[in-house]
Amino acid sequence: MAEPPTVTILLLGDSECGKSTFLSGLSHGQNAVRTKTTGFSLLRDLDQPFVYDIRMYNRPYRFEFYDTASPENYTLLHPNFVILCYDVNSRASLLNVQQVWRKEVVRNYARDDESIPVMLLGLKRDLRVEGEGIVYPQEGYQVAQEMRCDRYAECSAVSGELMNEVFEDVARLAARTTTEKGALSEPSCSMM
């Protein structure tokens, strides 16, 4: 039996925006016991990549997730797909996605005539409360469109809200990177 295609997925974003908790939430799955105070055990950075073997479209896939805290310098990676992450409770986090992390993607991963698929992901959705500094979903979606991202989504790893939907969207986009057509969207962005 042939080896399943491996898709390297890189999460970029400010520290403390929720990337590690998101990956831990994926690892522990829907049945994990989550509480606001204890959450669940976080994955260790030294264990990267975080590997997920899944089956979809009657075919196996291997997804290897890396986070910017990777012990290996993330600029040396050759990802097939990048997820730009921000904290929905921090406008500064979203601004850094636009001014720092998106530029890192272009600088490090833009291949000759090829672009890399990019998703904008708002994290810590469970902590969003009305007030200054929060980013509303429509604002995140607008930024995703301005940056020409292929997808936009939000979720909460701690409460599990929208985690399954986000993982399905990530998996579909990642699986498409293995096809001849690739995973780049038409010139618009879709919102979950």
C-alpha positions in Angstrom: 0.0 0.0 0.0 1.3 3.4 -1.0 2.2 6.0 1.7 -0.6 8.6 2.2 0.2 12.0 0.9 1.8 14.2 3.6 0.6 17.8 4.0 2.7 20.2 6.0 0.6 22.8 7.7 2.2 25.8 9.5 0.4 27.9 12.1 1.8 31.5 12.3 0.7 34.2 14.8 1.7 36.0 17.9 2.6 34.1 21.0 -0.3 33.6 23.4 -2.9 33.9 20.6 -4.1 30.3 21.1 -2.1 28.3 18.5 -0.9 25.6 20.9 -4.3 25.3 22.6 -5.9 24.9 19.2 -3.5 22.1 18.3 -4.1 20.5 21.7 -7.8 20.7 21.1 -7.5 18.9 17.8 -5.3 16.3 19.4 -7.7 15.6 22.3 -10.8 15.6 20.1 -14.4 16.2 20.7 -14.6 13.9 23.7 -12.0 15.7 25.7 -13.2 16.9 29.1 -12.8 20.7 28.9 -13.3 23.2 31.6 -12.6 26.9 31.6 -10.2 26.6 34.5 -8.2 23.5 33.7 -8.7 23.0 30.0 -6.6 20.1 28.9 -3.0 19.2 28.7 -1.1 21.2 26.1 1.0 19.5 23.5 4.7 20.1 24.0 6.6 22.1 21.4 9.4 19.5 21.3 6.9 16.9 20.0 6.4 18.8 16.7 5.3 18.1 14.1 1.9 17.2 15.5 0.7 14.4 13.2 -2.9 13.6 12.3 -3.6 10.6 10.1 -7.1 10.9 8.6 -9.2 9.4 5.9 -11.4 11.4 3.6 -12.5 11.2 0.0 -11.8 7.4 0.3 -8.1 8.1 0.7 -5.7 8.4 3.6 -3.9 11.6 4.4 -1.2 12.6 6.9 -1.3 16.2 8.2 1.8 17.5 9.9 1.1 20.6 12.0 3.8 23.0 13.0 3.5 26.0 15.2 5.8 29.0 15.2 7.2 27.8 18.6 8.6 24.9 16.6 12.0 23.8 17.8 13.1 23.9 14.2 13.2 27.4 12.7 9.8 27.7 11.0 11.4 29.6 8.1 13.2 26.4 7.1 10.0 24.5 6.7 8.3 24.1 3.3 4.6 24.1 4.2 1.9 23.2 1.8 -0.6 25.3 3.7 -0.4 28.2 6.2 -2.9 29.1 8.9 -2.5 32.7 10.1 -3.8 32.8 13.7 -5.0 35.7 15.9 -6.8 36.2 19.2 -10.3 37.6 18.6 -9.9 39.6 21.8 -6.9 41.5 20.5 -6.9 44.0 17.7 -3.1 44.1 18.0 -3.0 40.4 17.2 -5.0 40.9 14.1 -2.9 43.9 13.1 0.3 41.8 13.5 -1.2 39.1 11.2 -1.6 41.8 8.5 1.7 43.6 9.1 4.1 40.8 10.2 2.8 37.3 9.6 1.3 37.7 6.1 4.6 39.3 5.0 6.5 36.3 6.5 4.4 34.0 4.3 5.2 36.0 1.2 8.8 36.4 2.0 9.5 32.8 3.0 7.0 30.6 1.2 6.1 32.4 -2.1 7.3 30.0 -4.8 8.2 31.1 -8.3 4.8 31.4 -9.9 2.9 29.6 -7.2 1.1 30.9 -4.2 0.6 29.0 -1.0 -3.0 28.5 0.4 -3.6 30.6 3.5 -6.4 30.5 6.0 -7.1 33.2 8.6 -8.2 31.7 11.9 -9.6 33.6 14.9 -8.9 31.8 18.2 -10.2 32.2 21.8 -13.8 32.7 20.6 -15.1 31.6 24.0 -13.4 34.6 25.6 -15.0 37.3 23.3 -16.9 39.8 25.4 -18.3 43.1 24.2 -15.8 46.0 24.7 -12.8 47.6 23.3 -10.2 45.6 21.5 -12.3 42.7 20.4 -12.5 41.7 16.7 -15.9 40.9 15.4 -16.3 38.0 12.9 -17.2 40.4 10.0 -14.0 42.4 10.7 -11.9 39.2 10.6 -13.6 38.2 7.4 -12.9 41.5 5.8 -9.2 41.3 6.7 -9.1 37.8 5.2 -10.5 39.2 2.0 -8.1 42.1 1.9 -5.2 39.7 2.4 -6.6 37.4 -0.2 -6.8 34.4 2.1 -8.5 31.2 0.9 -10.6 30.7 4.0 -11.7 32.5 7.2 -12.9 30.8 10.4 -13.1 31.2 14.2 -13.2 28.7 17.0 -12.6 28.0 20.6 -10.4 25.1 21.6 -11.3 25.4 25.2 -15.1 25.2 24.8 -14.9 23.2 21.6 -17.1 25.7 19.8 -16.7 25.2 16.0 -13.6 23.0 16.4 -15.0 20.2 14.3 -16.1 22.6 11.6 -12.7 24.3 11.5 -10.8 21.0 11.4 -13.1 19.8 8.5 -12.4 23.0 6.6 -8.6 22.7 7.3 -8.7 19.1 6.2 -10.6 19.8 3.0 -8.2 22.6 2.1 -5.1 20.6 3.1 -6.3 17.6 1.1 -6.8 19.8 -2.0 -3.1 20.7 -1.8 -2.3 17.2 -3.0 -4.3 17.6 -6.2 -3.1 18.8 -9.5 -5.4 21.9 -9.3 -4.1 22.7 -5.8 -5.9 24.4 -2.9 -6.0 28.0 -4.0 -9.4 29.5 -4.1 -11.0 31.5 -6.8 -10.4 35.2 -6.2 -12.7 35.4 -3.2 -12.7 34.2 0.4 -15.3 32.1 2.0 -16.5 32.3 5.6 -17.7 29.4 7.6 
